C-alpha cells in the first residue's frame, strides 16, 4: 500500500509539474490587454520586446471600459494598457492591480478624419454639417469617444450633429466605419492615420477636450510574473518611447 501511495503521489507531482510547464504565464509569456487605439503601436512594441529573446507577449484589444469590466470579472490578463487614467486608477483602488505600478505611457491625440480628400477642412466641417453620418467611439467605454463629445460640445455643434452620430464599440471599429465609407467622417485616434497621407483630417486642438493620458498598470494576479514586469519596464524605455512617438502620441518625460 505504501508503495502504491508513493506511486500516486509521484504521478500527481509529475502532473502538476507538467501543468506548470504548460502554463504560458510561467513559461515567460505576458498577457496584455490593450486599448484599441494603441493596436498598431502595441504590436510594434511587442515585436521589439520579443526580439530581446527572453519573453513573449499575447495582446488582446478592446475599448478601455470593456477591458476593465473583463478584468473585474477575472479575465486572465497580466497587464492593462488603457486609453485613460481612470480605469487603471480604479483597478488599483479595487485591488485588481498592483499599487505603485501605474504610469502614463502615452498621451493620445484626437482627429476628425474622412476618406474623402476634400471633406474635412477644419472645425468648420462640423458647423456646415454637410454629411449624413459621423462616427465616434462609444463615449461610455472609450475615452476617445468621450473626447469627441467634449469637442463637439465645446464647439457648440453637438445638438445639431447628435442625430447623425454612429457609435463604434471602440475606436478601432470607429475607424473602420470611416475607412469603409459607412460614415463619411469620424473622430479617430491620430495614431490610426499617422502613417497615411490619404483622405482629409483635422487634428483637434487639445484645448477642446480633457487630456487623453493613457496609463498602464500591472494586474494583481501578475504581481510576481517576470514576463509582465519586464514588458512594462520595456514600455517605459527608449525603444518603446520612440515607437510611441512615431505613431503620433505625446510621450511623457522618462
SULUR-V880419 format. One line per field, one symbol per residue. burial: b if it has 9 or more other ideal C-beta (glycine too) atoms within 8 Angstrom, else e. Layout:
burial = ???
This chain:
burial = eeeeeeeeeeeeeeeeeeeeeeebbeeebbbbbbbbbbbbbbbbbbebbbeeeebbbbbbbbbbbbbbebbeeeeebbbbbbbbbebbbbbbeeebbbeebbbbbbbbbbbbbbebeebbeeeebbeebebebbbbbbbebbbbbbbbbbbbeebebbeebeebbbbbbbbbbbbbbbeeebbbbbbbbbbbbbeeeebbbbebeeebbeebbbbbbbbeebeebebbbbbbebbbeebbbebbbebebeeeee
